[in-house]
Amino acid sequence: MKIDRMFFDAFEKTVKADDTLKSFVDKEQWDNAVEYVAANVLNKPAEFFTLDKLRRAAGVDRRLTLREILEKIFGLIPGFKSKDELLEDEFQKFL
């Protein structure tokens, strides 16, 4: 839905504007980045971003992690994989 995309885009703008978070991502300090977002961006009264709302806005058939969302926002992955795509990847690794 368009409203969901707009919500995710608003979160993306907020996250990209934060220099501290950018430095964590550039240094690949994912634990620090996730903790920083959880403490300083999520559940704040201005926009009231929550992980559940972001998951719904992404429109994926599985539960996304905050790290995956950050990787997508900063362009490290092209998109979110569905359950079937992840299963296929694991099957190819097994073979």
Jmol script that loads the backbone (N, CA, C; Angstrom):
load data "model"
ATOM      1  N   MET A   1       0.818  -1.176   0.000  1.00  0.00           N
ATOM      2  CA  MET A   1       0.000   0.000   0.000  1.00  0.00           C
ATOM      3  C   MET A   1       0.867   1.247   0.000  1.00  0.00           C
ATOM      4  N   LYS A   2       0.325   2.302  -0.539  1.00  0.00           N
ATOM      5  CA  LYS A   2       1.072   3.537  -0.656  1.00  0.00           C
ATOM      6  C   LYS A   2       1.412   4.126   0.717  1.00  0.00           C
ATOM      7  N   ILE A   3       0.499   4.015   1.659  1.00  0.00           N
ATOM      8  CA  ILE A   3       0.741   4.558   2.996  1.00  0.00           C
ATOM      9  C   ILE A   3       1.908   3.824   3.652  1.00  0.00           C
ATOM     10  N   ASP A   4       1.972   2.511   3.463  1.00  0.00           N
ATOM     11  CA  ASP A   4       3.078   1.728   4.021  1.00  0.00           C
ATOM     12  C   ASP A   4       4.413   2.147   3.419  1.00  0.00           C
ATOM     13  N   ARG A   5       4.435   2.346   2.105  1.00  0.00           N
ATOM     14  CA  ARG A   5       5.678   2.782   1.454  1.00  0.00           C
ATOM     15  C   ARG A   5       6.100   4.158   1.964  1.00  0.00           C
ATOM     16  N   MET A   6       5.133   5.043   2.161  1.00  0.00           N
ATOM     17  CA  MET A   6       5.446   6.376   2.666  1.00  0.00           C
ATOM     18  C   MET A   6       5.996   6.299   4.089  1.00  0.00           C
ATOM     19  N   PHE A   7       5.451   5.404   4.905  1.00  0.00           N
ATOM     20  CA  PHE A   7       5.934   5.212   6.268  1.00  0.00           C
ATOM     21  C   PHE A   7       7.379   4.715   6.252  1.00  0.00           C
ATOM     22  N   PHE A   8       7.653   3.723   5.386  1.00  0.00           N
ATOM     23  CA  PHE A   8       9.003   3.179   5.294  1.00  0.00           C
ATOM     24  C   PHE A   8       9.962   4.242   4.760  1.00  0.00           C
ATOM     25  N   ASP A   9       9.520   5.043   3.785  1.00  0.00           N
ATOM     26  CA  ASP A   9      10.354   6.115   3.240  1.00  0.00           C
ATOM     27  C   ASP A   9      10.675   7.168   4.300  1.00  0.00           C
ATOM     28  N   ALA A  10       9.706   7.486   5.149  1.00  0.00           N
ATOM     29  CA  ALA A  10       9.940   8.444   6.226  1.00  0.00           C
ATOM     30  C   ALA A  10      10.978   7.909   7.206  1.00  0.00           C
ATOM     31  N   PHE A  11      10.891   6.623   7.518  1.00  0.00           N
ATOM     32  CA  PHE A  11      11.892   6.004   8.396  1.00  0.00           C
ATOM     33  C   PHE A  11      13.263   6.036   7.725  1.00  0.00           C
ATOM     34  N   GLU A  12      13.298   5.750   6.433  1.00  0.00           N
ATOM     35  CA  GLU A  12      14.558   5.760   5.692  1.00  0.00           C
ATOM     36  C   GLU A  12      15.211   7.141   5.736  1.00  0.00           C
ATOM     37  N   LYS A  13      14.441   8.190   5.532  1.00  0.00           N
ATOM     38  CA  LYS A  13      14.989   9.554   5.585  1.00  0.00           C
ATOM     39  C   LYS A  13      15.521   9.877   6.969  1.00  0.00           C
ATOM     40  N   THR A  14      14.802   9.464   7.984  1.00  0.00           N
ATOM     41  CA  THR A  14      15.223   9.716   9.358  1.00  0.00           C
ATOM     42  C   THR A  14      16.538   9.015   9.665  1.00  0.00           C
ATOM     43  N   VAL A  15      16.650   7.774   9.240  1.00  0.00           N
ATOM     44  CA  VAL A  15      17.849   6.984   9.527  1.00  0.00           C
ATOM     45  C   VAL A  15      19.047   7.504   8.726  1.00  0.00           C
ATOM     46  N   LYS A  16      18.836   7.828   7.467  1.00  0.00           N
ATOM     47  CA  LYS A  16      19.944   8.317   6.640  1.00  0.00           C
ATOM     48  C   LYS A  16      20.459   9.672   7.098  1.00  0.00           C
ATOM     49  N   ALA A  17      19.639  10.453   7.764  1.00  0.00           N
ATOM     50  CA  ALA A  17      20.051  11.780   8.229  1.00  0.00           C
ATOM     51  C   ALA A  17      20.898  11.723   9.492  1.00  0.00           C
ATOM     52  N   ASP A  18      20.967  10.583  10.153  1.00  0.00           N
ATOM     53  CA  ASP A  18      21.685  10.450  11.414  1.00  0.00           C
ATOM     54  C   ASP A  18      23.147  10.084  11.148  1.00  0.00           C
ATOM     55  N   ASP A  19      24.057  11.011  11.463  1.00  0.00           N
ATOM     56  CA  ASP A  19      25.485  10.794  11.201  1.00  0.00           C
ATOM     57  C   ASP A  19      26.096   9.707  12.072  1.00  0.00           C
ATOM     58  N   THR A  20      25.649   9.581  13.308  1.00  0.00           N
ATOM     59  CA  THR A  20      26.174   8.545  14.193  1.00  0.00           C
ATOM     60  C   THR A  20      25.855   7.170  13.636  1.00  0.00           C
ATOM     61  N   LEU A  21      24.630   6.995  13.176  1.00  0.00           N
ATOM     62  CA  LEU A  21      24.225   5.712  12.608  1.00  0.00           C
ATOM     63  C   LEU A  21      24.993   5.414  11.323  1.00  0.00           C
ATOM     64  N   LYS A  22      25.220   6.436  10.506  1.00  0.00           N
ATOM     65  CA  LYS A  22      26.004   6.257   9.281  1.00  0.00           C
ATOM     66  C   LYS A  22      27.404   5.751   9.595  1.00  0.00           C
ATOM     67  N   SER A  23      28.008   6.294  10.649  1.00  0.00           N
ATOM     68  CA  SER A  23      29.357   5.854  10.998  1.00  0.00           C
ATOM     69  C   SER A  23      29.364   4.401  11.466  1.00  0.00           C
ATOM     70  N   PHE A  24      28.336   3.987  12.211  1.00  0.00           N
ATOM     71  CA  PHE A  24      28.251   2.584  12.627  1.00  0.00           C
ATOM     72  C   PHE A  24      28.118   1.665  11.415  1.00  0.00           C
ATOM     73  N   VAL A  25      27.307   2.050  10.456  1.00  0.00           N
ATOM     74  CA  VAL A  25      27.096   1.223   9.265  1.00  0.00           C
ATOM     75  C   VAL A  25      28.356   1.183   8.416  1.00  0.00           C
ATOM     76  N   ASP A  26      29.019   2.329   8.255  1.00  0.00           N
ATOM     77  CA  ASP A  26      30.250   2.370   7.458  1.00  0.00           C
ATOM     78  C   ASP A  26      31.344   1.486   8.052  1.00  0.00           C
ATOM     79  N   LYS A  27      31.389   1.423   9.377  1.00  0.00           N
ATOM     80  CA  LYS A  27      32.388   0.597  10.066  1.00  0.00           C
ATOM     81  C   LYS A  27      31.912  -0.837  10.259  1.00  0.00           C
ATOM     82  N   GLU A  28      30.701  -1.143   9.767  1.00  0.00           N
ATOM     83  CA  GLU A  28      30.077  -2.459   9.887  1.00  0.00           C
ATOM     84  C   GLU A  28      29.956  -2.906  11.343  1.00  0.00           C
ATOM     85  N   GLN A  29      29.603  -1.978  12.201  1.00  0.00           N
ATOM     86  CA  GLN A  29      29.346  -2.269  13.608  1.00  0.00           C
ATOM     87  C   GLN A  29      27.840  -2.447  13.775  1.00  0.00           C
ATOM     88  N   TRP A  30      27.342  -3.604  13.339  1.00  0.00           N
ATOM     89  CA  TRP A  30      25.901  -3.837  13.268  1.00  0.00           C
ATOM     90  C   TRP A  30      25.240  -3.896  14.629  1.00  0.00           C
ATOM     91  N   ASP A  31      25.896  -4.467  15.612  1.00  0.00           N
ATOM     92  CA  ASP A  31      25.304  -4.526  16.953  1.00  0.00           C
ATOM     93  C   ASP A  31      25.091  -3.123  17.508  1.00  0.00           C
ATOM     94  N   ASN A  32      26.102  -2.261  17.326  1.00  0.00           N
ATOM     95  CA  ASN A  32      25.978  -0.880  17.795  1.00  0.00           C
ATOM     96  C   ASN A  32      24.894  -0.136  17.020  1.00  0.00           C
ATOM     97  N   ALA A  33      24.805  -0.380  15.720  1.00  0.00           N
ATOM     98  CA  ALA A  33      23.801   0.292  14.890  1.00  0.00           C
ATOM     99  C   ALA A  33      22.393  -0.108  15.308  1.00  0.00           C
ATOM    100  N   VAL A  34      22.174  -1.397  15.540  1.00  0.00           N
ATOM    101  CA  VAL A  34      20.850  -1.880  15.936  1.00  0.00           C
ATOM    102  C   VAL A  34      20.468  -1.319  17.304  1.00  0.00           C
ATOM    103  N   GLU A  35      21.406  -1.323  18.236  1.00  0.00           N
ATOM    104  CA  GLU A  35      21.138  -0.772  19.565  1.00  0.00           C
ATOM    105  C   GLU A  35      20.837   0.727  19.485  1.00  0.00           C
ATOM    106  N   TYR A  36      21.579   1.440  18.650  1.00  0.00           N
ATOM    107  CA  TYR A  36      21.386   2.875  18.498  1.00  0.00           C
ATOM    108  C   TYR A  36      19.994   3.190  17.940  1.00  0.00           C
ATOM    109  N   VAL A  37      19.588   2.455  16.914  1.00  0.00           N
ATOM    110  CA  VAL A  37      18.263   2.679  16.328  1.00  0.00           C
ATOM    111  C   VAL A  37      17.173   2.351  17.344  1.00  0.00           C
ATOM    112  N   ALA A  38      17.339   1.244  18.044  1.00  0.00           N
ATOM    113  CA  ALA A  38      16.335   0.853  19.042  1.00  0.00           C
ATOM    114  C   ALA A  38      16.209   1.898  20.151  1.00  0.00           C
ATOM    115  N   ALA A  39      17.316   2.496  20.540  1.00  0.00           N
ATOM    116  CA  ALA A  39      17.292   3.455  21.643  1.00  0.00           C
ATOM    117  C   ALA A  39      16.893   4.861  21.205  1.00  0.00           C
ATOM    118  N   ASN A  40      17.278   5.265  19.997  1.00  0.00           N
ATOM    119  CA  ASN A  40      17.123   6.668  19.609  1.00  0.00           C
ATOM    120  C   ASN A  40      16.105   6.943  18.510  1.00  0.00           C
ATOM    121  N   VAL A  41      15.647   5.929  17.800  1.00  0.00           N
ATOM    122  CA  VAL A  41      14.728   6.181  16.688  1.00  0.00           C
ATOM    123  C   VAL A  41      13.381   5.494  16.911  1.00  0.00           C
ATOM    124  N   LEU A  42      13.402   4.237  17.300  1.00  0.00           N
ATOM    125  CA  LEU A  42      12.161   3.496  17.465  1.00  0.00           C
ATOM    126  C   LEU A  42      11.399   3.955  18.705  1.00  0.00           C
ATOM    127  N   ASN A  43      10.064   3.910  18.603  1.00  0.00           N
ATOM    128  CA  ASN A  43       9.153   4.204  19.716  1.00  0.00           C
ATOM    129  C   ASN A  43       9.283   5.628  20.268  1.00  0.00           C
ATOM    130  N   LYS A  44       9.655   6.568  19.426  1.00  0.00           N
ATOM    131  CA  LYS A  44       9.697   7.973  19.827  1.00  0.00           C
ATOM    132  C   LYS A  44       8.407   8.642  19.377  1.00  0.00           C
ATOM    133  N   PRO A  45       7.896   9.593  20.148  1.00  0.00           N
ATOM    134  CA  PRO A  45       6.579  10.164  19.852  1.00  0.00           C
ATOM    135  C   PRO A  45       6.459  10.926  18.535  1.00  0.00           C
ATOM    136  N   ALA A  46       7.540  11.413  17.972  1.00  0.00           N
ATOM    137  CA  ALA A  46       7.437  12.224  16.754  1.00  0.00           C
ATOM    138  C   ALA A  46       6.799  11.435  15.605  1.00  0.00           C
ATOM    139  N   GLU A  47       7.346  10.311  15.261  1.00  0.00           N
ATOM    140  CA  GLU A  47       6.811   9.487  14.169  1.00  0.00           C
ATOM    141  C   GLU A  47       6.276   8.155  14.676  1.00  0.00           C
ATOM    142  N   PHE A  48       6.732   7.740  15.841  1.00  0.00           N
ATOM    143  CA  PHE A  48       6.387   6.473  16.450  1.00  0.00           C
ATOM    144  C   PHE A  48       6.645   5.295  15.508  1.00  0.00           C
ATOM    145  N   PHE A  49       7.895   5.176  15.089  1.00  0.00           N
ATOM    146  CA  PHE A  49       8.322   4.027  14.302  1.00  0.00           C
ATOM    147  C   PHE A  49       8.459   2.827  15.229  1.00  0.00           C
ATOM    148  N   THR A  50       7.932   1.687  14.811  1.00  0.00           N
ATOM    149  CA  THR A  50       8.137   0.446  15.547  1.00  0.00           C
ATOM    150  C   THR A  50       8.593  -0.617  14.565  1.00  0.00           C
ATOM    151  N   LEU A  51       9.229  -1.637  15.083  1.00  0.00           N
ATOM    152  CA  LEU A  51       9.720  -2.712  14.228  1.00  0.00           C
ATOM    153  C   LEU A  51       8.565  -3.431  13.546  1.00  0.00           C
ATOM    154  N   ASP A  52       7.465  -3.627  14.242  1.00  0.00           N
ATOM    155  CA  ASP A  52       6.305  -4.297  13.638  1.00  0.00           C
ATOM    156  C   ASP A  52       5.716  -3.477  12.498  1.00  0.00           C
ATOM    157  N   LYS A  53       5.617  -2.174  12.679  1.00  0.00           N
ATOM    158  CA  LYS A  53       5.090  -1.323  11.608  1.00  0.00           C
ATOM    159  C   LYS A  53       6.018  -1.326  10.397  1.00  0.00           C
ATOM    160  N   LEU A  54       7.319  -1.332  10.643  1.00  0.00           N
ATOM    161  CA  LEU A  54       8.277  -1.367   9.539  1.00  0.00           C
ATOM    162  C   LEU A  54       8.204  -2.692   8.790  1.00  0.00           C
ATOM    163  N   ARG A  55       8.010  -3.778   9.521  1.00  0.00           N
ATOM    164  CA  ARG A  55       7.877  -5.092   8.878  1.00  0.00           C
ATOM    165  C   ARG A  55       6.645  -5.130   7.981  1.00  0.00           C
ATOM    166  N   ARG A  56       5.536  -4.592   8.477  1.00  0.00           N
ATOM    167  CA  ARG A  56       4.314  -4.550   7.666  1.00  0.00           C
ATOM    168  C   ARG A  56       4.494  -3.646   6.451  1.00  0.00           C
ATOM    169  N   ALA A  57       5.177  -2.531   6.630  1.00  0.00           N
ATOM    170  CA  ALA A  57       5.389  -1.590   5.537  1.00  0.00           C
ATOM    171  C   ALA A  57       6.276  -2.184   4.453  1.00  0.00           C
ATOM    172  N   ALA A  58       7.211  -3.053   4.831  1.00  0.00           N
ATOM    173  CA  ALA A  58       8.101  -3.675   3.854  1.00  0.00           C
ATOM    174  C   ALA A  58       7.347  -4.674   2.981  1.00  0.00           C
ATOM    175  N   GLY A  59       6.278  -5.256   3.501  1.00  0.00           N
ATOM    176  CA  GLY A  59       5.448  -6.158   2.716  1.00  0.00           C
ATOM    177  C   GLY A  59       6.101  -7.486   2.371  1.00  0.00           C
ATOM    178  N   VAL A  60       6.870  -8.023   3.287  1.00  0.00           N
ATOM    179  CA  VAL A  60       7.538  -9.307   3.074  1.00  0.00           C
ATOM    180  C   VAL A  60       6.801 -10.375   3.872  1.00  0.00           C
ATOM    181  N   ASP A  61       6.853 -11.614   3.392  1.00  0.00           N
ATOM    182  CA  ASP A  61       6.107 -12.703   4.016  1.00  0.00           C
ATOM    183  C   ASP A  61       6.835 -13.371   5.181  1.00  0.00           C
ATOM    184  N   ARG A  62       7.757 -12.655   5.788  1.00  0.00           N
ATOM    185  CA  ARG A  62       8.491 -13.195   6.934  1.00  0.00           C
ATOM    186  C   ARG A  62       8.884 -12.049   7.862  1.00  0.00           C
ATOM    187  N   ARG A  63       9.417 -12.409   9.019  1.00  0.00           N
ATOM    188  CA  ARG A  63       9.825 -11.398   9.995  1.00  0.00           C
ATOM    189  C   ARG A  63      11.223 -10.889   9.651  1.00  0.00           C
ATOM    190  N   LEU A  64      11.334  -9.608   9.408  1.00  0.00           N
ATOM    191  CA  LEU A  64      12.614  -8.988   9.096  1.00  0.00           C
ATOM    192  C   LEU A  64      13.320  -8.582  10.379  1.00  0.00           C
ATOM    193  N   THR A  65      14.643  -8.598  10.331  1.00  0.00           N
ATOM    194  CA  THR A  65      15.411  -8.096  11.456  1.00  0.00           C
ATOM    195  C   THR A  65      15.715  -6.621  11.211  1.00  0.00           C
ATOM    196  N   LEU A  66      16.044  -5.929  12.265  1.00  0.00           N
ATOM    197  CA  LEU A  66      16.396  -4.519  12.139  1.00  0.00           C
ATOM    198  C   LEU A  66      17.662  -4.363  11.306  1.00  0.00           C
ATOM    199  N   ARG A  67      18.572  -5.319  11.421  1.00  0.00           N
ATOM    200  CA  ARG A  67      19.789  -5.263  10.617  1.00  0.00           C
ATOM    201  C   ARG A  67      19.465  -5.342   9.125  1.00  0.00           C
ATOM    202  N   GLU A  68      18.558  -6.237   8.739  1.00  0.00           N
ATOM    203  CA  GLU A  68      18.174  -6.343   7.332  1.00  0.00           C
ATOM    204  C   GLU A  68      17.553  -5.046   6.828  1.00  0.00           C
ATOM    205  N   ILE A  69      16.735  -4.435   7.662  1.00  0.00           N
ATOM    206  CA  ILE A  69      16.111  -3.171   7.273  1.00  0.00           C
ATOM    207  C   ILE A  69      17.177  -2.099   7.068  1.00  0.00           C
ATOM    208  N   LEU A  70      18.147  -2.026   7.971  1.00  0.00           N
ATOM    209  CA  LEU A  70      19.233  -1.050   7.834  1.00  0.00           C
ATOM    210  C   LEU A  70      20.088  -1.329   6.607  1.00  0.00           C
ATOM    211  N   GLU A  71      20.375  -2.605   6.339  1.00  0.00           N
ATOM    212  CA  GLU A  71      21.151  -2.954   5.149  1.00  0.00           C
ATOM    213  C   GLU A  71      20.439  -2.516   3.880  1.00  0.00           C
ATOM    214  N   LYS A  72      19.134  -2.678   3.832  1.00  0.00           N
ATOM    215  CA  LYS A  72      18.348  -2.264   2.672  1.00  0.00           C
ATOM    216  C   LYS A  72      18.377  -0.744   2.523  1.00  0.00           C
ATOM    217  N   ILE A  73      18.203  -0.042   3.618  1.00  0.00           N
ATOM    218  CA  ILE A  73      18.167   1.417   3.582  1.00  0.00           C
ATOM    219  C   ILE A  73      19.492   1.994   3.101  1.00  0.00           C
ATOM    220  N   PHE A  74      20.593   1.431   3.560  1.00  0.00           N
ATOM    221  CA  PHE A  74      21.909   1.939   3.181  1.00  0.00           C
ATOM    222  C   PHE A  74      22.443   1.310   1.898  1.00  0.00           C
ATOM    223  N   GLY A  75      21.631   0.545   1.190  1.00  0.00           N
ATOM    224  CA  GLY A  75      21.994   0.038  -0.126  1.00  0.00           C
ATOM    225  C   GLY A  75      22.943  -1.144  -0.134  1.00  0.00           C
ATOM    226  N   LEU A  76      23.063  -1.848   0.968  1.00  0.00           N
ATOM    227  CA  LEU A  76      23.970  -2.991   1.014  1.00  0.00           C
ATOM    228  C   LEU A  76      23.326  -4.257   0.455  1.00  0.00           C
ATOM    229  N   ILE A  77      21.999  -4.309   0.445  1.00  0.00           N
ATOM    230  CA  ILE A  77      21.279  -5.404  -0.201  1.00  0.00           C
ATOM    231  C   ILE A  77      20.232  -4.775  -1.123  1.00  0.00           C
ATOM    232  N   PRO A  78      19.944  -5.417  -2.256  1.00  0.00           N
ATOM    233  CA  PRO A  78      19.005  -4.812  -3.211  1.00  0.00           C
ATOM    234  C   PRO A  78      17.549  -4.849  -2.753  1.00  0.00           C
ATOM    235  N   GLY A  79      17.188  -5.833  -1.961  1.00  0.00           N
ATOM    236  CA  GLY A  79      15.807  -5.958  -1.502  1.00  0.00           C
ATOM    237  C   GLY A  79      15.702  -7.047  -0.466  1.00  0.00           C
ATOM    238  N   PHE A  80      14.498  -7.212   0.049  1.00  0.00           N
ATOM    239  CA  PHE A  80      14.260  -8.250   1.046  1.00  0.00           C
ATOM    240  C   PHE A  80      13.886  -9.547   0.342  1.00  0.00           C
ATOM    241  N   LYS A  81      14.480 -10.642   0.789  1.00  0.00           N
ATOM    242  CA  LYS A  81      14.163 -11.947   0.209  1.00  0.00           C
ATOM    243  C   LYS A  81      12.933 -12.528   0.887  1.00  0.00           C
ATOM    244  N   SER A  82      12.146 -13.236   0.096  1.00  0.00           N
ATOM    245  CA  SER A  82      10.964 -13.901   0.641  1.00  0.00           C
ATOM    246  C   SER A  82      11.377 -15.212   1.296  1.00  0.00           C
ATOM    247  N   LYS A  83      10.421 -15.869   1.922  1.00  0.00           N
ATOM    248  CA  LYS A  83      10.696 -17.169   2.541  1.00  0.00           C
ATOM    249  C   LYS A  83      11.195 -18.169   1.509  1.00  0.00           C
ATOM    250  N   ASP A  84      10.549 -18.182   0.347  1.00  0.00           N
ATOM    251  CA  ASP A  84      10.933 -19.136  -0.702  1.00  0.00           C
ATOM    252  C   ASP A  84      12.344 -18.883  -1.213  1.00  0.00           C
ATOM    253  N   GLU A  85      12.713 -17.625  -1.380  1.00  0.00           N
ATOM    254  CA  GLU A  85      14.060 -17.299  -1.845  1.00  0.00           C
ATOM    255  C   GLU A  85      15.114 -17.716  -0.824  1.00  0.00           C
ATOM    256  N   LEU A  86      14.841 -17.486   0.447  1.00  0.00           N
ATOM    257  CA  LEU A  86      15.782 -17.910   1.491  1.00  0.00           C
ATOM    258  C   LEU A  86      15.911 -19.426   1.542  1.00  0.00           C
ATOM    259  N   LEU A  87      14.795 -20.108   1.379  1.00  0.00           N
ATOM    260  CA  LEU A  87      14.812 -21.569   1.374  1.00  0.00           C
ATOM    261  C   LEU A  87      15.617 -22.090   0.189  1.00  0.00           C
ATOM    262  N   GLU A  88      15.441 -21.488  -0.960  1.00  0.00           N
ATOM    263  CA  GLU A  88      16.196 -21.883  -2.156  1.00  0.00           C
ATOM    264  C   GLU A  88      17.694 -21.648  -1.957  1.00  0.00           C
ATOM    265  N   ASP A  89      18.058 -20.508  -1.351  1.00  0.00           N
ATOM    266  CA  ASP A  89      19.468 -20.228  -1.070  1.00  0.00           C
ATOM    267  C   ASP A  89      20.076 -21.279  -0.148  1.00  0.00           C
ATOM    268  N   GLU A  90      19.359 -21.629   0.902  1.00  0.00           N
ATOM    269  CA  GLU A  90      19.854 -22.640   1.837  1.00  0.00           C
ATOM    270  C   GLU A  90      19.971 -24.008   1.160  1.00  0.00           C
ATOM    271  N   PHE A  91      19.043 -24.317   0.294  1.00  0.00           N
ATOM    272  CA  PHE A  91      19.089 -25.583  -0.432  1.00  0.00           C
ATOM    273  C   PHE A  91      20.304 -25.620  -1.354  1.00  0.00           C
ATOM    274  N   GLN A  92      20.603 -24.508  -2.023  1.00  0.00           N
ATOM    275  CA  GLN A  92      21.772 -24.456  -2.896  1.00  0.00           C
ATOM    276  C   GLN A  92      23.059 -24.582  -2.097  1.00  0.00           C
ATOM    277  N   LYS A  93      23.116 -24.024  -0.913  1.00  0.00           N
ATOM    278  CA  LYS A  93      24.280 -24.182  -0.040  1.00  0.00           C
ATOM    279  C   LYS A  93      24.444 -25.647   0.362  1.00  0.00           C
ATOM    280  N   PHE A  94      23.330 -26.299   0.623  1.00  0.00           N
ATOM    281  CA  PHE A  94      23.361 -27.705   1.026  1.00  0.00           C
ATOM    282  C   PHE A  94      23.909 -28.581  -0.094  1.00  0.00           C
ATOM    283  N   LEU A  95      23.501 -28.292  -1.329  1.00  0.00           N
ATOM    284  CA  LEU A  95      23.980 -29.094  -2.475  1.00  0.00           C
ATOM    285  C   LEU A  95      25.435 -28.835  -2.690  1.00  0.00           C
TER     286      LEU A  95
END
end "model"
wireframe off; spacefill off
backbone 0.3
color backbone group
